[in-house]
């Protein structure tokens, strides 16, 4: 990271981000993903371990392609597609530590997909939880449920999603589970649509903010 990066992150954090204290100590700043973050997203994704990349996309995705970056950056509108970046305070200064996003399903406006990724060296510090709660606070209007997919055996995101509301987990396919979270305070609102949750009629699978109809077996994004 260059001195110019440090200055740019510091200016951005104090202008656009909200500080959140981390339970083990320290502080993370969370704010919106910006239209000029394509290079940042691509560069930081490349630093992830193969396991973290797999857990994020449920497929082998060595790098983000231009078309993926179109979806992950250019299609963020802050209304139906919310994306946030977390900057961690370290002894070396502010560093980008994670990204999260919430994307409304077009055919089911009361439901949204959620995804979050934290760089390997900063995992276990509460950053993903801070991202998830910040996404819910900025959720698209009318969204009462999270519907997403998680790699079987990847317990960390399940623990985080379970903090957001009433959670159910369904076996989906080999190596993958479907997760439904009725957001706290919206259990009654989402009950009327509960019959469509597990098989999610009208919701293409896979549905993660890869947002790529061809995705199964192909690379998604961060």
N, C-alpha and C positions, 0 to 999 in steps of 0.2 A: 504494500500500500504506500502510495507516494504522499508527500507533504500536501500536494494539491488535493488529493483525495480526502485527507484528514480535514483540511479547511472546508471543503465542500460538504462533507458529512456534518461537521459542526454547525455550519450555517443552516443546513437543511433541518437538522434535529431541533434547533432552537426556534425555527420558523414554523415547522409543520408537525412536529412529533409530540407525543405525550409521554412523560416519564412514568415508569412503573417499577416499583421496588420488587426485587426478587427475594424469595424467602431465604435462600442460602446466603443472601447478602449481595450487594451490588445493585445496579439499576440498568434497565433496558428502556430504550425510547422507541415508540411505535408510531408510525405514520404511513401515509399513502404511498403506494408504488406510483412512480411518476412515468410519463410518456418517454422520457429519455433514459429509462433504466434497462434498456435492452442489453447493453454491454455488461452492466452490473449483474443482471440476473444470469446471463450466460457465463460470465467469469466465475461467479460464486458457485453456480451449479457444478461447474467442472471440478471444484475442489472437494465435492462430496465423495464419500466412500461408495463402492459399488452396492453395498447393502443399503445405504441411505437412499441411493438412487432407485433401487428396486422397491423399497418400501413406499417411496413416494408415488411411483408409477405402476407398480405391479408388473413391470416388464424391464428388460434391459435397455436403458436409455443412456448411452455414454455421453451425449451432448445434446443441447437444445438446438434444433434446426431453425432457420428463419421463419418457417411457417408456424412452428410452435411458439416462437417469440411474438409473432403476429397475434396469436390467440391469448398469450399470457400477459402481454403488455398493451398492445394496440386495442384489444377488445375490452379492456377494463374501463367501465364507464362510471364507477362509483355509485351506481343505482342498482342494477341487476348483477353486476360483477364487481365485487369489492376485493381489492388486493392491498395487503399491508406489508411493510418491511420493518424488521426489528433491528435496531442498532444497539450494540452492547458497549457499555463503558468498560474499558480495560486499561491496564497500565500504559499500553501503547497508544491509547486514544480510543475514539469511537470506531467500531468495526461493524460491518453488516453481518448479522448473525443468523437471520432466519427470514422466511417469507411465508405468508398465509393468504388464503383466498376463500371467498364464499361466492358461489355462482348459483343464481336461481335457475330452476328447471323451467324451460318455457312452457311445457305442457302441464306443469304442476306448480303454479306460482306460489303456493304456500310452502314449498319445499326448496331446499338449496343443498348443493354439495359443498363440503368443506375440506380443505387440504392445508397442511402446514408442514414446513420443512425447516429444521434447524441444523446448522453446520455441526459436523461430528464432534469437534472439540468443545462445543458449547452446549451439548445435550445434557439433560439431567439437572439443569439450573432453573427450570421454570419458565423458560422463554416460550416454548410451545404453548403452555397453558395461558400465558399472557397474550399471545397471538390469538388463540381460540376465543378467549373472552372478549378481546377487542373486536374481533370479527362479529361476534354476536351483538355487541353494542352498536355496531354499524350495519347490521343485517338489513337487506332489502325490505322495504315496507311490506308487511303481510306475511313474511316468512315465519313460520312457527315450528318447522321441523328441519332437521338435518338428515339427509340420506347420503351415505357415502360407502366406500369400500375400504377394507383394511386387510393387509396381509395376515393370514392365519398365524397366530403365535406372536404377532407384533403387539405386545400388551400395552406399551406406552401410550399410543394414541387412544386406545380404548379407555384407559384411565382418565385421560384428558377429556374426551368426549363425554364420559360419564359424569363429569363435574358440571356439564352445561344443562342437564335436565334428565328426564326419565329415558333410559337407554334400553334398547333391545338389540340383540345380535342374532343374525340368522346365517346358517351355513349357505353359501352361495355356490361356489364352484371349488374345485380342488385348490387349496392354498389361499382362498379368498373368503372373507365373510362380509355380508351386508350389515350395515349399522344404521339404525334409526334412532334419532334423539328428538324427543318432544321437548322443546326448549322450556326451561323453567318459566312458569307464569302463562304458558300457552297450551297446557295439556288439554283443556276442554276445546280450544280452538282447533287443535289438530285431530281430535278424536273422530270427527266426521269423515276424515279422509284416511283413517287408519287401515281400511280394508285394502288399499292400493299400495301399501308400503313395501311389503316383502318382495313381491314380484315386480312392482313399480311399472304398471302398464303405461305405455306412452313415454317412459323414460328410457332412453337408449343406454345400454350397458356395453362397455364401461362408461361411467358418467363423470369421472373426476375432471377437474378443470383443465385437463389435457384438451377437453372439448373436441375430440377427434373421433368421428364416427368409425374410423378404421382401427381404433386404438388397440384392440386385443392383439397382443403379440407385437405391437409396434410401439415406438417411443412416445410417451407423453411429456409433461413438463413440470417445472417447480413452482 
